Amino acid sequence: MTKSIEEVTLLSEQDIFLFNEGSHFRLYEKLGSHLLSAGEGQGTYFAVWAPDAEQVSVIGDFNDWNKRTHPLKPKDRSGIWEGVIPEAVKGARYKYHIVSRYNDYRVDKADPFGIYNDTPPETVNIVWDLEYTWNDQAWMAKRGNHNSSDAPISIYEVHLGSWMRLAEQGNRWLTYRELAVKLTEYVQQMGYTHVQFLPVMEHPFYGSWGYQTRGYFAPTSRHGTPQDFMYLIDCLHQHDIGVLLDWVPSHFPTDEHGIGYFDGTHLYEHSDPQIGFHPDWKSFIFNYGRSEVRSFLISSALF
């Protein structure tokens, strides 16, 4: 018998075992929001890790941000809450509303596994997909030669928002697709073999240059969609230019909508402030001893 769209789950017992063990490195395929189509139905599957939550619901523009209309259900004893919302389609804006079992803590959180965010200072996620047709097969086939220990390498480090501005348009930064043309041309002219991007992952404070990461699975929407970002990398690859991405697994910002104190407990960060808080950066430090956090971070790196 075919399951209804509301009964769909992406989590198997093996997924949960590997996640809790700290060895699930493709969590982005299971947690977060995923567009679905089953039979005559369609919608979005949501899954979020919040083991000390008493209630979790999805709020968004599809339910007028009502905290009661779309509750998620706990997935066995995994600490994960899941559910399918038929009304949530591509482009829907959403957050999770979490009620902790401790101290009557209630909060609206962005999706730790969201792949697309509304442009900062907005803090909501957007239901999206990763459909894209790559054209860098020639580069991928010989990438190992370009990155070998005896290959000449010259790296150009770039902060995408500062590299070039359009003064005639309010000094705005370039889009990913505009950068694809201008940056590729410049790097070729200068003879660099690789570019290294300062963190492109979504971050709330622009002045951090991306080093206060909030969205570990989302390129910042300041320059466009995930597909626009893919186009930038695709273009560089097609011109034999390698791409390195700066990645920040050391600390994360304390903004309320982020992953800090996620379910009313120190879930991602270490609970001991001597270990879990960086006084100079005013940011939380990951609890690397927690298996699920290791799964989260390694999944982010591979993603």
N, C-alpha and C positions, 0 to 999 in steps of 0.2 A: 504494500500500500504506500502511495506517495505521501510524504509528509507535507503538511501545510507550511507556508512560508514562516509562520510564527514559531514552528517547532524546529527550525534549522539551527544547528550548532556547528561551529568550526573546530571545537575542542574535543579531541579524543582522550582516552585515558592515558595514552602514551604522551600526548602533549602536556598534560597536567603533571605527569611524573617527571618529565624532563625539565619543565619549568621549575617545579619545586626542588629539583635536584641541582639546578644551576647550569644545566647543559642544553637548554633549548635556545638555539641561536638564530631561529627564524620566527621569532614571536610576532613580528610585524605581519605575518600571514594569518595570525590567529586573534590577536588582541587589537583594540582600536575599532574603527568603523569600516565595514566592508559592504559594498553594494552587492545585492543578491538578485537572482531571478530563479524562481522555482515554479514550474507549472504555469499557471495563469497569474501567479502573484509576483510582486517585486517589492523591494524595500531595502533596508540597511540593517545588517547585523552589528550589534555593539557588544564589546566585551572589555571589562576593566578590572584590574586587580585592586581590591580594597577589602582585605580580610577582616578588618575590625570595623567595618561599616554595619550598621543595623538596617539601613535602607539605601538603595542607589536607584536613581531615576535619570532618564535622559530628558533634558530640557532643550528647547530649540524654537526656531521660528515656525516649525510645523505644528507646535502645540501651544503657541503664544507663551512659551517659557513657563508652562505650568508644571509644578513639581510633583503632581499627583497622577498625571494621565498616562505616563509611560514608565512604570517601574521595571527594573531588571530583576532577574532571579539568580540566586546563588547557584553556582555550578558545583554540585556535590559539596565537598569540603575543601575545595581548592583555593578558596579565597577570591575567586573570580566571579563576577556578576555578568550575566549575559542576557540578551534578548533581541528580538527582531521588531523593527518598527516599519510597517508598510508605508506610512506617510512620509518617512524620511527618504528623500531622493537626492540625486546628485545636486550639489549646490546648497543643500540645507545647512544652516548654521546651528551649532549645538554645543552643549557642555554637559557635564555630569553634575547632578546635585547629590551630595553625599551627606547622610546623617550617620554620625559615629555612634557607637555604643557607649562612648565615654564623654562625660561632661557636657552632654547636649550640644556637641559640636556639629554645626551644619555649615556647609560651604559649597559653592559652585566651582568646579574644577575643570580646567581644560584637559583634553584627552592626552595622556602621556604617549600614546601611540598614534596620534593624529598625523596625517601626512600633508595637511594643508590648513593654514590658519588665515583668519581674516587679518588684514594689514594692521600692524601695531599703530596706535596704542590699543586697538581692539584685541580682545583676548580669547575669542571664541574660535572653535574649529569649524571646518567646512567639510561635509561629506564629499569625497572625491575619488577618482580612480588613478591608476598609474599606466593607463594605456598609452603606448608610444611606439612608433616604428623606428628602430635605430638603423643608422646607415654607416656605422663605423666598423663594419666587419673586417675591413683590411687592416685597420689599426689593431683590433683585438687579436687577429691572427699572428701579428708580429710584435705584440706588446712586450713579451718577454725579452726580446732583443733590445728594445729601447731602454728597458729598466735593468739590464744585466750589469754586473759589477765592472765590466770592462767597456761599457758604452759611455760616450761623452754625455754628461748631464749638466745643464745650466738652468737653474730654477728661478722663475720670476714670481715673487710673492705679491699677492694682490688683495686689497680690501675692495670688494665690488662697489660699495657705496661711495668710496672716496677716489677711485682711480680716475674717473672722468665725470664731469657734471655738464649739464646743458644750461649755460648761463642765460640763454635767450628764452628759456622756459622755466623761469623761477629757480634756476640753479638746481634742478632736480637731478637725481641719479639716473643712470641708464637702466633699462629693462634687461632681463637676461638675453632676450633676442637681439637687442641693440649691442650688448656687450659681445655677443657671439661674432658679430661682424668686425667691430672696431678692435676688440682685444686680440682676436685671432690675427688680424692684419699686423698689429703692432708687435706681437710676440714673434711672428715670422720675420719681420723686418729686423728685429734686434737679435735674432739668432738663438733665442731660448728654446730648449727642448721640452720644458715642462712649465706649467703654472701651478702655484700653490695658493689656494684660496684661504684667507682668514675665515673663521667659522661661518658657514652659510646657514647653519641650523637656526631655526627660529629663536629669537631672543627679544625680550621686552624692552631692554634699554639699549638704544642705538649707540650710545657713547661707550658701551663695552666692546665694540667692534666684534660682537658675536661671542665673546669669551664668557658671557653669562647665559649659557644655553638653556632654553626652556623646552623647545620642541625637538627632541632627539631623532625624530623621523621625518622632519619637515624642513625643506629649504625655505628660507624666509620669503614671505609673500611680498616683501617690499619691492621686489623686482619682477614678480610674475608668478605664474602657476608652476606646479612641479614639472609639467611638460615643457614649459619654457626653460626651466633649469636643465632638463635633459637635453634640450636643443642646444644650449650653450656648450655642454660637454661633448655632445655629438659633433658639433662644428669643429671644436678644437681637435678632437680625435681624427676627424677626416683630413685635417691639415697636419697630421703627424705630431701633434702636441699632446703630451701627457698631462693628466690632471691629478693633483694631490689635494686632499681635503683636510684642513685642520680640524681636529676632533677633541672635544673637551670632556673627558670622563672624570675629571678631578673634583669639580664642584658645580653647584647650580644655584640660581637666584632664589631668594626667599619670598618672592611675590606670591600672594595668597592663591592666585589661580593656578600656580604651578604644582610641581610634584612634592614640594615640602609639606610635611604634616598632612599627608594626603587623605587619610581616612580617620583623622583625629589621633593618629599615632605617628611616631617617627618611622615611616615605612621605607622610604628610599635613603634617608640620611641616618647617620649614626645617632643614637639617642644621647650619648655622652657629649655634652657641649665642648668638652676638651678635645674631642676627636671629631665631632660632627659639625662644627661651626668654625669658619675661617674668619678671624676678627679683622684682618686687613681688607679682605674682599667683601666682608659682610654677606657671605654666602654659605649654604649648606655643603657638607662633604658627604659623598656617598658612603653607605655602609657596605663595603666590599665583602664583608663576612657573610652577608645574607645571600643565599643561593639565588633567589628570584631577582635580586639586583644585578648579579653577575649575568644572568640570562638577558636582562633588559639592556645592559650596556654592550655586551658582545653582539646582540642582535642589532643594536644601533650601528656599531662599527661595520658589520657586514652589510647592512642595508645601505 
